[in-house]
């Protein structure tokens, strides 16, 4: 298995620190608003990473933090004239609600930053004692020039940063790029007591403490969006190595942006769609397909047309399960035929190659084609459907299969739809496109979607 490691800018053979165990930390939300669809991408991708390792037999410990103290949280609380905890409680609840709707499983643990203040203060004091940090007027900063290899994760160095940046004067800092470990509280802000006065920890320190607390000095995978490489993950790495002189994580994984017309989707640009708003139009499987049909390191453009194509693709898989029985509790895949064994091995090879979900999905389509093949025995097609369910579930699809199957149209209605499709096909042959279009449009109004293929016209319930 090979994974692209941001630290070394190359694909490397993956070996866990402990045999048969995976320890991974992924940066979670700052809870001051509903998370947008761009935020959902790392949540969803690392859910697949966790699923795949578990499928391969690993014991996975997955930590995803919650940042529940931050300038944005305080600003939101001030705008609404409420306590900051009212904001965080509201959006923590919403975070888990939206994860559930997206069929993203909870992490092993979701630690909240405010529960680890003593450990954060202790880490900062350690850095001060070792000469990596200094106090200045109630703030504490990490001295980046004390860490000789600072910038190795992002590929940046201090000379390049200084040459390319417009730096605001800050007489409190020894170096303009020194970053905050402890922030002095302003009047009316929430605070905690510390050796340097009342204040709160910096974001970068929070993640170092929580990851080390639950995963140890070094762990297997640290992940997040590409925007976190610098400065967040760079500054995490600097602190961790300054304390222990050990790597924080062996592998650093970062997913690409979700773009809107070429720009990163973000709250600061006000060009975002919340996940819960998109879920009103598209189901979880459709959104998951939209993301996983591209390699995780590639950027994706938010595109209604691609989302529609994703919905149609997912419906195609569900057509298989409506046509063939799938034994969820006792999948018969112990003795696969040669062709199905090859497809399964190809799927695993794609996932072993830096989690290439786009390529893995192509093998799901190969299985669906087999399922519709009328020239093979039904037992073979059923086995293909079972394998489609098994491998699709690794990617997080089909969590609501039972609900979908329970929502099947009854036999009489199905025969009526089939009759209308036959009439439409006849109308098209006679070039009576007005009738053909009317049938399609009327069925669409009933949430019945037609899909014309070389083999004929398929239909499915629109979700």
N, C-alpha and C positions, 0 to 999 in steps of 0.2 A: 504494500500500500504506500502510495506517495502523496504527499500533501505540500502545497506551496506554502513556504514559510516566509512571511514578510521580513523577518529578521535577516535572513540570508538571501532573500530575493530569488529563490529558486525552489523547485520541487525537491523534496527530500524524502527518503524512506522513513516511514513513521514507525517508531517503536515506543510503546508506553514505558513510563518510568517503572511501574509495577506490573508484573505479569497479569494479564486478564483484567486489569483495572484502568479506567480512564478517569482523569480528573480534569474538568474544564470549567473555565470562568468566562462569562459573557456579560458585557456591560448592559445593564438594564435601563429603565426609564428614569428621567427626572420628572417627578409627578406634579406638574403644574397645569397640565392640559391633557386632552385625549391624544393618544399617540397617532401619528399620521401613517399613511401607507408606506412611506420611505422608512420609518422606524420599524414597521412590521417586517421588513425584509430580513434583517439579522435575527429577529426573534424566530422567524419561520425557518430560515436556513439552518440555524444551530439546533433547532428542534429536529431537523432531518439528520444532522450530524449525530446527535444523541441517539436517535432511532436506529441509525445504521450500525453504530457501535454495539448497541444492545442486540440487534439482529445477529451480529457476528459473535455474540456470546460474551461481550465485555460487561463488567459491572461498572456502571457509569455514575459518577458523582458530578452533578451539573449545578453550579452556583451562578445565580443571576441576581445582581444587587438591585436595590431601589434607592435612588438618591432622593432623600426626603428633607434636605436642607440645602438651599441654593439661592443665589440672587434672584432668579426668575420666580421661584416659589414665594420669596418675600415680597417681590414686586406685585405678584398676583394677589397675595393676601392684603396688601396695602390698597390696591385698586378696589377690592371688594369689601374692604373694611372688616376683615375677619381675622381670626388667629391663623397662623401659617399651618397649624395642624388640621384645621378644617379643610384647607386646600389639599394637603397631602392625603388625608383619609379619603376624600372624595375621589381623587384620581388614582389612588392605589386600588380602590374597589373597581373603578372603571377599567383599569389595566387588566385585571384578572378576568373581568367580564368579557373584554374584547379578545383576550387570548383564547378563552373558551369558545367563543364564536368562530374564531379562526382555526379551531382544532389544534391549537398549540398547547402541548402539555406543560403543566407547571414544572419549574426547575425542582431539583432536589431540595433546594432552599433558596429563598429570596430575602437575604439579609437587608435590613434598613440601616442606613448610615448612622442615624441618631442613636442606635443601640450600641455603638462601638466607640463612643467618645473617649473613654479611658485608654483604650488600646491605641487610638489615633494620637492622643496627647503623648503617650509613652514613645511611640515611634518617632514623632517630631523631636522629642527631647533627645532621643538616641542620635538622631541626625545632627542636632546641635552639638552634642558631646563629641561626636566624631569629626566635627569641623566641616560637615557638608551643608550646614544650615546656620542661619544667624537671625537674631531678633532685631527689629528696627521699628521703634515707635508703636509697639504693640502688635505688629505683624511679624510673621516668621517666613523667611524665604529660603528656598534651596539654591545654593550657589552652583550654577551649572558648570562654571569653569573648574570646579573641584573634581568633576567627573570627566576624566580625560577622553572617554569615548562617547560623551553625550551626543546624541543624534544618530546613533548607529541603527536604530530601528527604522527611522524615517528616511535615512540617507542624507540628512541635513547636518551641517556643522556650523559652529558659531560664527565663523568668518563669513560664510555664505549668508546666514541669517542677518547678520549685521549689515552686510553690503546691500541686501535687497529689501530691507524693512524701513518703514517710517516709524521711528521710535518716539513715543511720548516721554518727556522728561519725568523721571521719578527719582527724586533725590534719596528716597528711602532704600533703594536697591543698590547693591554693589555693581551689578551688571544688569542692563535692561532686560535680559532674557531670564533672569532669576525668577522662579515661579513661586506662587504663594502656597505655603503649607498650613499657615494659621492666619485667619483674617480677623482683625480687630472689629468688634461690633460697633455699629453706629447707634446713635440714640434711637430707642424704640424697637431695635432689632432683637430677635431671639439670640441668646448667647449661652455659652458654657464657660465655667471658670477654668483657668489654665495658669501655668507659671508665668505666662506673658500677658496676662490680663484676660478680660472677658472677650469671647469671640467664638469662632466656629472653624472647623477644619476646611482645608481646600479639597476640591473634588478629586484631584489626583491621589491625595493621601487616603481618601476614603476607600478607594478600590484596592489599593495595596494592602491595607489592613484586613478588609473583608475576605479577599482572596487567600491571603496567607493564613488567616484564622481558620478557614474551613478546608483548605486544600494543602497546607504545608508550605515550606519555604520555596519549593519548586514544584510545578505541576505540569500537566501535559499540554494543554491548549488554552490560550487566551484569545478571545474573539470579540468582534464588534464590526461596526461599519468602517469604511475606509477613511472617513472623516475623523476617526478617533486615533489614527496612527500618530498624528502630531496635532496638538501637543500632549493629549491625554495619555496615550499608551507610552509614548516616549518618556513622559515624566513619571509614570508608574515604574517603568523599568529602571530609571535612574535611581529612584528612592530605594527600590528593593535591592538592587545590587550594591548600593552604598551601605546598606544595613548588613547584608549577609555575604556579599561577594559571591552570590550564586544567581543563576538565571531565574527570573520570576516564572517564566514558562518556556518550555522547549520549543513550542510551535506557536506562532502568532498568525491568526487567520482573520482576513478582512474582506467583507463583501463590498461590491460596487454600489454606486449611487442609484437611486430611482430618480430619474430626471423628468422635468416638465419643460418641454420645448427647449431642451439643451441645458437647462439650469437644474441644479440639485433641488429636489423637493425639500423644503425646510420651512419651519414656522417663521424664521427671521425674514425670509423673502415673501412670506404670505402667499405662497403658491402651492399649498398643500391640501390634500383631502384626508380627513380622518379615516382610520380603518373602519370605524363603525358606520360612517356614511357610505363607504363603498360596499359594505356588507348588506346594505339595504337593497342593492341592485344585483350583486353577485354573491354566490355562496362561497364557503371557505375553500372547497375543492377548486373552484375556478380561479380564485386569487392565488392559491398555492401553485396551480399549474402555470399561471402567468409568470410567477417568479422562477419556478424551477425549470421552465423551458429555456432559460438562459443560464449560462455558467455563472456561479455565484460571484466571481470576480469581475464579471462584465457589467457595465452600466446598462440600465433598462430605461426606456422611455415610457412614461405612462401614456397609454394609448387605448382608447375605447374599442377600436377595431380589434386589437390583439386580445383584449379581454373577452370580446365576443367570440373570437376564435377559440380562446381557452375554454369558454363555457361549452361550445359545440364539441370540443375534444373530450371534455369530461363526460358529457352526455353520451358520447360514443362508447365510453367504457361502461357506463351504467346500462346501456342497451344490451351489453353482453350479459350482465347479471340478471336482467329481466328475461333474457332468452334461455339462460342456462343456470341450473342450480349451483350454488356455491356453498360448500360446507365449511363455514367459518370456524366451527369448534374442532373440526377434525379434518384439516386440509390433507388431501391425499397426494402428497408430493414426494413420497419416499422413493418411488420407482418411476422416475420421469422417462418419457420416451427420448430418443436421441435428439430430436429437433428442439424439444422443450428444455432439455439439459443444456444445450448450446445457448439458447436464449438466456437462461438463468445465469450461466457463466459469463456471458457477455454483459449482462446487467451488472453483475458483481465487479467485473473488470472496469466498467465505466465508473462505478462509485469508488473503486480503489484508486482510480486515477484522479486524485484531487476533487472528489465528490462531483463528478461530471453528471449532474442530474439531467441536463439536456439530452445527453447521449443515452442515459438510462431510460428516459421516457420513450425514446424511439423503440426500445425493446418491448415496452408495454403495448405500443401500437402493433408490433409484430404479433404479440399474443392475441390481441383483439381480432386481428385478421384471421388467425387460425380458428378462433371461436365462431366466426361466421362462415367458415368453409363448409359447404354442404357436401363436399366430396370425401370427407373424413368421418370416422366413426364418432358418434356422440360422446362416447366415453373419453375419447382423446380431446374433444373440444371442452368437455367438462373439466378435465385435468388442466387444460390451458387456462380456463376461466379461474380455477383455483389458484394457479400460479400468478395470474394477473392480479388477483386479490392480494396474494401474499407479498409480491414485490411492490405493488402499488401502496400497500400499507406501510412499507418501509419508508416511502416518501411522504407518508402522512395522509394519503388519499383514503376515501371510502369509509371514513369513521361513522357516517350516518347511512350506511348501506341498508340496514334493516328498515329505517324510516322510508327510504326511497322505494324499497321493494314493497312495503306495506301500502305505498301510495300508488300502486299499479292500477291502471284503468281496468274495469271488468271486461269479461270476454266479449259481451255484446258491443260495448263501446269500441273495443279494439277492432272488431270486425267492421264496424261502421267507418272507423278512420281508414282502415285498409281499403274499403270500398271507395271512399272519397279520393284516396291516392290513385287508385286505378282509373277513376273518372278523370282526374287531373292529367294523368299520363296520356289518356286517350285524347283529351282536349288539346294537349301540347302537340301530339302527332297530327291532329287536324288543324293545327295553327290557330286554335281558338284560345289565344293567350289571355283574353279577358276572363273567361271562365277559370282557366288554370290559376291565374293570379288571385281571383276571388276566393278560390278554395284555400290557397295558401294563406291569404290574409285573414280569412275567417277562422281558420285553425289556429293561427298565431294569436288572435284575440282570445282564444280559449286556452292559451299557454301550451299549445301543441306545436312543436317546431318540426318542420320538414327539412331533410338534408338530402340533396340530390347527389348520387354517386354514380360511378360507372356501372356498378352492379344493380342500381335501381334507387328508389327513394326510401330512406329510413325516416322514422319519426321518433320523437321523444318529448317528454313533458319538460317544458322550460322551467328552469329553476332560477 
